[in-house]
Amino acid sequence: MKNLILAIAAVAFTIPTSGWSATIHKTQPTQKVVIVKEPRQRLGTLSCEVAGGVGMVIGSNRAINCRFRQQGGWVEHYAGSIGKLGLDIGVSGKSYLSWVVVNTKPTRVGEGDLAGTYVGASANAAIGVGLGANALVGGNAENFALQPVSGQTGTGLNVAAGVSRLQLSPVR
């Protein structure tokens, strides 16, 4: 009798009902929080898209959208702004930045922990296609360093050098 009930239950779960959908939804793994005890460990990669704009000689400020991919494959999204204080002359189109994220002291990573303000040196130039680099340190507890992977790529006619400030907030 027990085997008969199990067989009927198995058949019932395999027969689709009229409201059943055959769509399979792929979901991202649950956000993972990682505790890092040793400094200078690679935590992941922060890749950003920066809106184009006009340099205002003494500085600039542009919107930024970023994706942080942790070493384990989990992805977090951030938005904010990036600005320069120093020489910034010209017009630039959309550009892309990529950094390796390392910790400067023991910390946790995940669930918006990269949010905060980052400050550092930057330089870039473009005549048509351009290149640049930004090395930044910060976060809410100044516990992260952003080291350029391949620098910055973009288009425009622009030259900039000075101090950069990156402000990130988590996007939920």
N, C-alpha and C positions, 0 to 999 in steps of 0.2 A: 504494500500500500504506500509506504514511504517513497519507494522508487517511482511509483506511478505519479505521485504528487510532484516530485522533482522534475519528471519528464514533462508534465503538463505546464509547469512554471517555465521551464526552458523554452518550450514551444511558444508560449504566450509572449515571452520577451523578444522572440525573433520575428513575430508577425507584426508588420507595421499597421498602425491604426490610421484613420483618415486624417488626423491632425499631425501625423508624424512627418518630420522633415529629414531629408537625406543629406542636408548640408552639414559639413564638418567644419567646426570653427577652430582655427589654430589660435592658441593663446600663448602669450609670453609667459615664461616661468614666473612664479611669484617673486617679487622683489626681494633680493637677498641683501642682508646687512653683513658686512665683513669687518671683523676687528683686526687691525693691523698693529702688531706690537713693536716691530722693528722699523726705524726710519729708513727712508730712501728706497722703498719698495714700489715697483710699478703697479699701479692700481687699475689702470685702464687707459682709454683714449678718449679725449674730448674733441669732437669735430663740430665746427660751427660754420654757419652761413651768415655773412655780414651784409647788411643793406648798403647800397651805394650811396654816395653823397658828395658834397662839396667841402673841401678843406677850407677852414676859415683863418689861415695864416698862423694864428696862435694855437689853434686846436680844432678838434672835431668831436662829434658824438654820433654814433650810429646804432641802430637796433641790431640785435644778434639773436639767433636761434641755434641751440646746441643739442647734441646727442652725446651722452657719456656712456660708453660701452665698457663695463667692468671686465676684468680678466675672465670671470666666469661666464660671460656672455650676456648678462643682464643689462638692459638699456634703460637709462633715465633721460628725460627731456628737460632742458632749461631754456629760459629766455631772459633777455636783459638788454644791456647796452655796453658798448665799448667806446672809449674815448681816448683822445691823445691830447697831451698838453706839451706844446713845443711846436716845431716847424711842421706845418701840414698845408701844403699848397696844391691845388688842382682839383680835378673831378675824377671820381672812381666809380666803377660799376660794382655789381655784386662781387664779393670776394669770399674766399673760404680759408679758414684757419684750422689747424689740427695740432693738438698738443698731447704729449704723454703726461699722464697725471701720476705724480709720486707724492708720498706723504713726507712731511718734514719732521714729524714726531709721531709717537703712537696715537692712533685715532681709529674711528669707525668710518665705513664707507657704505652708503646706500640711503635710500629714502630721502633724497634731497640734501644730503650732507655737503655737496659741493657748492651749495648756495653761499653767497657772500660777495665780498669785494676783493679783487686781486689787483696788484699794482706791480709794475716792472718796466723794463726798458723795451723799446720797439723801434724798428726802422723798416721802411719799405719804399719802393720806387716802381713806377709803371710808365711805360711809353707803349701803349697798346696793351701787351700782357706784362704783368709785373710780378715781383717777388718781394717777400718781406719776412720778418721774424719778430715774435713777441715772447719774451721770457717773463713769466709772472709768478708771484707768490701771494697767497691769501686764503680766502674762505672765511667762514664765521669765526674760527679760532686760529686763523693763520696757520693751518696745519696741512696745506696742500701747495705743491709747486707745479706749475704748468710749463713744461719744456717743449719747445717747438720740435715737431716730428719732421715735417718737410717745409715748415714755414708757412707763408701765406701766399696764395695765388689769387689773381684778380685781373681786371682790365681797367684801363683809364689812362689819364695823363696826370700823374700825381707824384709828389715826393713828400715823405713824412719821416720825422725822427723825433724822439722825445720820450716822455713818460706815458705809459698806457695805464688805463684804469678799466677793468672789466667787472661789471656788476651782473651776477647771475641769481635767478630765482627759479625754483622748481616749477615745472608745468605739470599739472595733475590731469 
